[in-house]
Amino acid sequence: MKKFEELKNIVLAAEEDAKKFYEKDNQAAGTRLRKAMQQLKELAHEIRKEVQDIKNSKKGA
């Protein structure tokens, strides 16, 4: 659950940069937003793997 909370925090933190990029055409905010999206992608992948591992470990129990 800790990773899921981290994922939510990244989204919340990126919201301001998203507004700056899309509404004000701030290029630096776009760079920060892309970085945040990459972090989300990596973290989502870790969460997917963790969930699958937990599911698989309970099948054998």
C-alpha angles and dihedrals in degrees: 000000000000092000091050090054089049089052091053091049092053091052092049092048092049094052094083092050089049091055092047092050100044100035103032101025091236104172096196089055088053090056091050090047092052089051091051091049090053090051089051091051093051094044092047089053091051091050092049090052092047092050092049092048091052092048092049093048091053093051091064094046 
